[in-house]
Amino acid sequence: MGVPGLWERIERDATDTGADVAFTKLAHEHFEQHKRPLRIAVDALIWVHELKEACKDAKKYSGDNHPARTFFYKAKNTIRHNIDLVFVFDGPGKPYIKRGTTAVHHGVDPVVREVQAGLEILGIPWHQAPGEGEAECVALEKYGIVDAVYTKDGDAFVFGAKTIFRPSTRKDSPPTHVRVYKATQIQDAHISLQDATLVAMMSGSDYSKGIAQCGPDTAWLASKQKFHSLGKILYNLNAKNAKSINDWKTCLQEILRSSGSRLKVPNDFPNLLIRDYYKFPTVSSKVELRDLEHRLWIPKKPDMHNFWRFANKNLDWHGRNFAKRSIYLFGPLLLTRWLQGIAEKEGKPEEETRKIIIGIKSRREHKSADGIPQLNIQYRPAALTAFSTLGEPENPDYDERYKEKDEFDQTEWMPQSLVATTLPSLYADFNIGYGKKRKATRSNSVSNAKRAKLTPDTPPPAEASLSTSIIK
């Protein structure tokens, strides 16, 4: 839920409202500048809630645990852009009120348990926050452990986030893109963290239902009274000073009355415990964050053998064909992790490369990547894992349509910046061939264009030149 009306006000009032940007472009620009993958802290429960809703009708299809399965697909499809993710889950110290209801203790949701187990096996980092997951994501960004926070709620800005990646709300925006928001946009829209906290408390938020019938517009109007600074005063109210609280409440009631509102400020408003959820969120200490930073980005190779055992038990994947297919489904993750591993090494394992990489097939600058150059890599996913499917039994119920796709050399569009850094020889060879091909294509295009301009009464240029030469 977040802060009601926050995104709309940013879009309306900020000079630079940002744009939908491709993950590939964000990762490319970061890699070019910092020579490492873009690191994003994901509010994991946002994904879980969204995918549970999206998959609620999936039971009529084959397989089990569709939300967890889709979670893994979404994760590997994001990582393949040369991005490092850490999924942050709510912990035991989160507020007892969450999204207007009594919070369920972390770990009760079976989807969360399955997701955490699968992430561990796939080598994708996850972290349990001491309290609110979204607040912990912001703490990771503040400490420099990640570069951005991925969330749907505006609470992250109230917690102090500098960069937020948010799912786009545009219907025509592809899943390869996210909306990018910066803290500077909030400042540009003249929104303070104190104002946003007041609005959340008045019109309802993840933690409270707010003042009855108080909408975001009324709350924002109250927060913008320049001579009262209600948000700033609220932020500094002392719970033990009853007079200052009553004075503040009287001021708020007068502002509402003068604006034509008939709302009545309830006796139990403001609840400073709700304010403190925003002002003093429960997050890891600096010592704990330092320890987390040291171990979080240690490269972990996906364990496809154990993931297959996990999928066999939890995703209803059975038999040799499904085992083979799992390797190819997660081929992009295996390839990305392998390339990232090379980028961190001094030497380039040429012999290993020949076993894995078949070649670079083509190059493109596609709108799905905002025109960032990508290379189509042909590779052998099975060579990226020690998992052998030979001992797996056949599944008589396996769909015949998939059998012909079970073993093949896969292709994947990868960021050119990553490939050029990790496979320089292969990239150089491709560039030579690509340059010759483009030159030949341009030459043919020019020839075709010249032929197209000729009329029946106009002799070909070559013949005219020859005739002139003979006459001379």
N, C-alpha and C positions, 0 to 999 in steps of 0.2 A: 504493500500500500504506500508506504513512504510518506512524504510531505505533500498533502493535497495541493494541486495546482502549481507545484514548483517547476516542472518541466515546461508547462504552458507559459509561465511568466518568463522563463529564460528565453524561450523561442520568440516571445513577443517583445521583450524589452532589451535584450542584449544586442549590441551592434553586430557582433559575430556570433551567429547562432550555431556554428558548426555545421557538420554535414555527415551523411552516411559514408563511411570509409571502409574499403576492403581490408580484411585481415591481412591479406598479402602485402598491401601497400604499407600498413602500419609496421608489420614485421620487417619488411625490406628496408624501410627508412631507419628503423632502430638498429638493424644489423649493420648497415653501412656506417652508422655513426659509432656504435659501441662494440662491434665485432662479437656480439653474443646474441642469443635469441631474446625476443621481447618476452618479458615475464609478467603474467597476469594472475592476480588473486581473484578467484571466482567464488561468489556467495553460492555455495553448493546447493542449498535448499531452494534457491530460485529455480535452478535447473530441475531439481527433483519435483517441485510443485508443478512446473510447466509441463514436464514430460508425463507426469501422472495424469494430468488433465488431457493432454493430447492423445494418450494411449488408453483412455478409459473404455473405448469401444474395440480395442485390439484383441480382446479375449476370443472373439469369434474366429480369429486367424490362428495359425499353428504357432507353437512355441509358448514359452512361459516368460514372465517377468519382462514384459515389453518396455516399461519405463527404464529399468536398469540397462537393458540391451541398447536402447536408443541413447542413453546417457554415454555409454562407451563409444558408440558411433560418432556422436557429436564431439566428444573429446578428441578422438583421433583425427577427425576432419578439421578441427581447429589447430591442433599441434602440427599438422603437415605443412602449415604456412611458415614453419620455423618459429614456433611459439612455445614457450614453457608455461604450463598451467600449474597452479596449486589450488586445489579445491578446499575451501574452508567451511567446516560444519559447526553448527551451534554446539556449545558445551553446557555443562551442568550449571554454570553460573549465569545463564541468560535470564532476562526478566521473566517473572512468572506469568506476566500477561504478554501475549504475543498475538498480533493481528486481531485484537479485540476479544480474544478468548483465553482461557487458561492454557498455558503452553504444555505440550506433550514432552515428556522427558526424552532427551536425545538418545537415539538408539532403539527406541520402541518401533519406529517405522521400519518394516522389513526391507523396503526398497533402499533406505539409507545404508543398512547393513550390507546388502548385496553390492551396492555401488562402492562402498569403502573396500570390501574384499577384492572386487575386480580391479579397482584402481591400484591397489597394492601389488597385485600380480602383474599388471601391465606396466609397472614401473612409473606410474603417473603420481606425483606427490599429492598427498592430502594431509590436512591438519585439523585437529579438533581444537576449536577456540575454548578459552576458559568461560566465555560468556556468549555474547551475540556474534555470530559468524561475520556479519557485515562490518561490525565495528573492528573485528580482528583483521579483516581484509585491509581496512584503512590503516591500522597500526603497522601492517606489513609494508604498506606503501610509504608511510611516514618515515620508517626506519631504512628505507631504500632496498628492501628485500625484493619487492616487486615494482614494476613501472606503472601499473594501472590497476584499477578495480573494476571487475565485471559484475554488474548488478542491475536490477530493474528498479529498485527503490531509490528515492532521493535522500534517504537517511544517511547514505554514505557521505554526502556533502556536509550534513549537520555534524557528522563525526570528524570532518576535516579532510576529506579526500581531495586530491589535487586533479586527478584525471580519472574519469569514469567512462567505461565502455558499456553502452546500454543497447539492448535489442531494439532495432528500428521499429517504429510504429507505422511506417509507411507501407502500404499494401504492395507497392511495386518494388520494394527493396529486397534484394536477394538475401538468402541466408549467409552468404559470404561476407556481408557487410554489417557493421555496427555503427551506432550513433556515438560520436565522441563529444564528451562534455569536459570543460576545464573549469577549475575554480575561478579563473579570471572572468568567465562568463557570468557567474553569480555576482561578482563585484561590479561588472559592467551593467548588470540589470538592477543594481542598487539593492541587492538582497544580502542581508547579513545572516550569519548562522543563528544569531539570537532571534531575528525576525522569523526565520524558518521554524525554529523551535516553538515560538508562540503560535504560529499558524497550525503546526502539527497538534499542539495541545488543545487549540480551540475547535478545529474542524475535524479532528479525528486522525488517528495514525495507527501504526502497528501496535502501540501500547495502550491506547485509550480510544473511546468513542467520541471524546470531545464534548463540547456544549451542544445540547440537543438542538437540531435544526440550524446549526451554524455551518454555512458552506464556506468553501475556500475564499470566495470573493470578499465576504464579510470579514473573515479573519485577516486577509492580506490588507484590507482597508484599515483595520484597527492597528496593524503593525506599522503602517506607513504614516502615522500621525507624528510629524516631525517634532512637535513641542513636548511630546510625552515619552518617546523612546521606550514603549512598553516592553518590547522584546529584550532590550538591554537591561532594563530594571528587573524584569522577570529572571533573567539569567543570574543576577546578583542577589536575589532575595534570600534572606536567611530564614530557614524554617522555624527558628526560635523567636523571631521578631514578628509577633502577631499584628502589631500596629502597621508595620510596613506592608505586610501582606494585605491587610484590609484597605489601606490607602491605595494600593495598586489595583485592587479589585474595584474600588469605587471609581477610580479613574477609567478603567476599562468599561464599566457600566455606563458612565457618562459619554464616552466616545461612541458606544453603540447607540445610545439614545439620540445623540446629536446627529448621527448619520441616518436616522429614520428607522433603525432596527428595533423590533419589539423583543429581542432576545433578552432573557434574564440570566445573569451570571449565577450559577448554582453555588450553594454554600461551600461545597467541597472543592471549588475551583479557586486557584490553581493547585493541582496536586504536584508538589515539588519533587515527589519521588519519580514521577514521569519525566519531569525536567532533568533530573539527575541521570536518568537512563541515557539521555543524549549528551549531557555535559560530562559525566564521569562513567563512560561505558567500561565494563569489565573486560580488560584485554591483557595479553601477556606482558610481563615486565621486560625491561630492556635486556636484562640478563637472559631471560628465556628467549627473547627474539634473537639475540646474538647467537645462542646455541642453535636455534632453528635455522638461522641463515647459513651456518657452517655445514649443516647436514641436508638441507632441503634440496639443493641443486646438484647433489652428487648423482652423476648419470646412472640410471638403472635400466638395464636391458629388459624389454618385455619377455616374460617367461611364458611362451606360448604353450608349453607342455602343461604347466599348472593351470593356465587359463582354460585350456581345453577341458581339463578335469572339472574346473569351476563351471564352465558352460554346460558340460554334460549333466551336472547336478542341478544347476539353477536356471538354465535357459532352454532346457529341453533339446539340446543338440546332441545327437547320438549317431555313432557310426563313422566309418572311415571318411566318407564323402563330406560330412559336416566338419570333420577334423581338418581335412584339406582346405575346405572353404574358409574356415576360421583364419587360417594363415593368410589367405589372399584378402579377406575382408580387412585385416589389420596390417596388411602390407605397407600402406602409407605411413603408419606409425613406426613400423620396423625400419623402413627406409630413412625416415626423418631422424630417428634416434641414431642410426648408424652414421649418417652424414654429420650430425651434430657432434658425435664422438670423434670423427676425423678432424673437425674444426678445432677441437681442443688438444689435438696431438701435434707433435712436431713433424713426424714422418707420415708418409702416405702409403698405406698397405696396398701396393700395386697388384700383388698376386691375389689378395682378397677381393680387390676391386673387380678383377677380371671374372671372378666366380659369381659376383653379384650383379654387376652392371653390364648389360649387353651393349648399350649405347644411348646416345641422345638422338631422338627421332626428329624433333622439330622444335621451333621456337614460336612464341606468340606474345602478343600484348593485348590481352582480352579485357573486356569491360568488367568481368567478374573479379578481376584483380586491379581495377582502376588503371589499366594500361601498363602495369609493372611487368617487365619481361619475365617470362616463365619458360622453362625448358621441359620438354616431354621426355622423361627418362624411362627407358625400357630396362626392366630388372627382373631378377628371380626372387620372389618373396621367400620361397622355401630355403634359399641359401642364407637367409638372414636369421635363421633359427635352427637350433639343434633338434627340434621336435620332429620325430619321425612318426608318420601315420601308418606305417606298415603293419603294426601289431593291432590296429583297430579293426573290429569286425565290421562287415558291411551292414548297412541299414536298409532292410527291404522296403521301408516306407519312404525312402529318400526320393524327392521329386526328380523324375527322369530328365526334366528340362535343364537341370543344373549340372548334370553329370559331365556334359561336354565342356563346361566352364571350370571344372575342378582343377585342371592342371594346365597352366598357360603362363607365358612370360608377360608380366603385368607392365602397364605404363602408368605413369603418374606425372602430373604437372607440378614441378617444383620451382621455387624461387631461383631465378638465375644467379642472384647474388650469393646464395648458399652453395650452389653447384660450382660456380666459378672459383670459390674459395677452397672447397673441399676436393674437387676433381679437376685441377687446373689443366692437366695434360689432355684429358678427355674433352674438356671445354675448348681448349685451343684447337684440337683436331676438328671439332664440330664447327668452330668459327671459320676455319679455312674452307671446309666443304660448303658451309652455309653461304659464305661470301661468293664462292664460285657459282653456286646455284642462283643466287640473287642477281649476279651479273648476267648470267645466261638468260634469266627470266626477263630482265630489263631489256636485253638485246632483242629478244623475241618480241617483246611488247612494242619496241620502236619499229621493228620491221613490219609487224602486223598493222601498226598505225599508218605507216607510209603506204602500204598496199591498200588500206581502206580508203585513203584519200585519192587514189588514182581513179580517173574516169575512163570510159572506153576510148575517148579521143586523145588521152594523154599517155605517151609512151613511158615505160618504167624508167626510173632514174638511172639504173645501171646501163640500159641500152643507150640512153641519151649521152652519158659520159663516154661510152665506147665509141659512139659515132663521132663525137667531137674530137676524140683522140685520133681517129683514123684520118679525118679531114686535115687536121694539123700535120 
